[in-house]
Amino acid sequence: MNNYNQNPNVNNNKAPRKFNPYWFYGILGLMIVLLYLFYGGGGPVQTQWNDVRSQMLPAGDVERATVITNEDIVEIELKRDRLQKYEGKINVKSNYSGPHFYFNTPKGWDHEAMFKEAQEMIIPADRIYPAYDKSHNYFGRILEFLMFPIILLLFWFIMFRGMARGGAGGGGIFNVGKSKAQLFDKDAESKKVTFSDVAGLEEAKVEIMEIVDFLKSPNKYTDLGGKIPKGVLLVGPPGTGKTLLAKAVAGEANVPFFSMSGSDFVEMFVGVGASRVRDLFRQAKEKAPCIVFIDEIDAVGRARGKNAGFSGNDERENTLNQLLTEMDGFGTNSGVIVLAATNRADILDKALMRAGRFDRQIYVDLPEYRERLEIFKVHIRILKLDPDFNVDFLARQTPGFSGADIANVCNEAALIAARKDKQTVGKQDFLDAIDRIIAGLEKKSKLITKDEKRAIAFHEAGHATVSWILEHANPLLKVTIIPRGRSLGAAWYLPDERQITTTEQMMDEMAATLGGRASEELTFGKISTGALSDLEKVTKQAYAMVAYFGMSEKIGHRSYYDSSGQSEYAFSKPYSEKTSELLDTEVKHFIDTAYNLAKSVLVEHHDGLHTLAELLLEKEVIFSEDLEKIFGKRKNNRLEELGLIGDNPHDSVETGQK
């Protein structure tokens, strides 16, 4: 007995197959060909009068000759027993019983005289006299005339039908103005994302869950005279989970959910974007209550009049105008909530951001420690971890990581463990994954001379020394002189998750950044190009202190930062040339002050700097506890508070001496 169909997981109610129109086209074409062969084709073969006069008539092969008066042709029908003689010229195996040959005659041709002259040598009783008739094969003639146009029209129809369908995307030349939104219906059987799948983002989830409650029980709010919000804008850095939140809303609300990207509105054809906006909201109104999600809305919602192309008829602006009209115009969108996401809210048009269109803005920020811990717990559920694995350590080790970064760390750790043929994923695999994501892959094969390696060691030792001694600098976790990515050395710090930063803190951080250049100058009496990234970072930080944060006494309490983004395409600076010179002077003053601070720290701890550099040359990788042995306990040491000192296993680090 076959038990295969008794499996309850097997769906025996298969959907009926859809009719394929191409079968119809094939049958129709075959019928036309057969009709042509039986009625219009397979008929007489063209010949010449000379052949009839010299071969067929003298041999007595002709059974009948018929003059078709309305077409000026003569049809010749052969005797049945003479057909084999003309094999190759006609189809003798065919059951066709009509004329076998025909030839054209000019106007005024005397048929009887010509036939009589051709049969002078034949007995009069056996002579053939032409009969006269008109053509009755109208279908064959018409079909022969229409065959090529019919085939051309069929080919044209099939080609343009495929273009109109546009493949799996649903676009095409005839549907170019149709919306490309993907519909997730409430009755869909696909796996739904719910709020339980979204770790962290607790404040954002509270606000976004109200939208779900609006759709589930709108009467609770409308009975009190309240109105359901028309739009919700999710704003935040890349990778923080804005799109994931939208998917969770779709899964929780149990209403139709239209999803598309802002770039889907923009095409090369004029008016297509506005047409797609109209079609999108038309579909949404038909399925209300529903949610319309527009990802990366900045692609179409950029502030009007800021186009660098100076176009007189900007397609993007036309699309935005239509979107503004649909969201809050003369028409009503009852039950349609627009959910949008962007990481560039500062460049969006003010008309789009006003109340009545996007009533709420939910800021989705980078996760803090507790939120990172929850995100790690979500992503490590599918991993085979060591029994004593500590997730809390990873959350403390990754400040500033987004949800996407954390997912990448977990995946990279699993790949590293598999590459090492391990059965489980351990702590060191995660540390290696973090190192690879931040600084790149180790390149031990890169050729570095002995002098260059020594310069790199003192450069990195300078960073480590200054950051360890200065109280407000970020404490160092690990430093290496093994090349990674595009850098010849790398240092890992644990930045403080603070909301505001003082002048003293920024100066200490700048001094730690310049510690590498200062160490090179003090040790070798010369500088190198190795501090390029350090100088770039310090210069930007100093300009921010002077021009944005008002930390310069000579500039005063002024800021030239433009949060609106309206000066993006401005041709002039918001300050005079004299102020610009003063800005440059103050930036130089801040950088020189930080550089002198770094040099003074290194001079004071000269012996510790050399000891640390020699240790780097020996081990190639050192950790925070090595600095504690050399310089003593650090002031304001957050590494001890977080339990990160002593957690780095030295024996698992691959050094250059292996």
Protein Blocks (a to p, Z undefined) as FASTA:
>chain_A
ZZklmpmkbcfbbcdddddfklmmmmmmmmmmmmmmmmmgoiacdddfklmmmmmmmnop
afbdcddfknopacddddfklmmmmgojacfkbcbfbdfbdcdddehiafklmmmmmmmm
pcfklpccddddddfblmlmmmmmmmmmmmmmmmmmmmmmmmmnnpmnopajklmmpcfb
dcddfkbcbdcddfklpggjklmmmmmmmmmmmmmmmmlmmmnopacdfbdcddddehio
pmmmmmmmmmmnopacddddfklmpcfbehklmmmmmmmmmmmmmmpccddddehkllmm
gcehiafklpabdfklmmmmmmmmmmocfbdcehiacddddfblmlpcfklmpghiamca
cddddddfklmmmmmmmmmmmpccdfklcfklmmmmmghiafklmmmmmmmmmmmmmmno
pabdcfklmmmmmmmmmnopcdfkbccdfklmmmmmmmmmmmmmmmmmpmkbccdfbdcf
bdehjbfbdcdddddddfbdcfklmmmmmmmmmmmmmmmmmmnopacfklmmmmmmmmmm
mmmmmmmnopafklopcdfbdfkopmmmpcbdfbdfklmmmmmmmmmmmmmmmmmmmmmm
mmmmmmmmmmmmmmmmmnopacfklmmmmnopaehiaklmnopgopacfklpccfkZZ
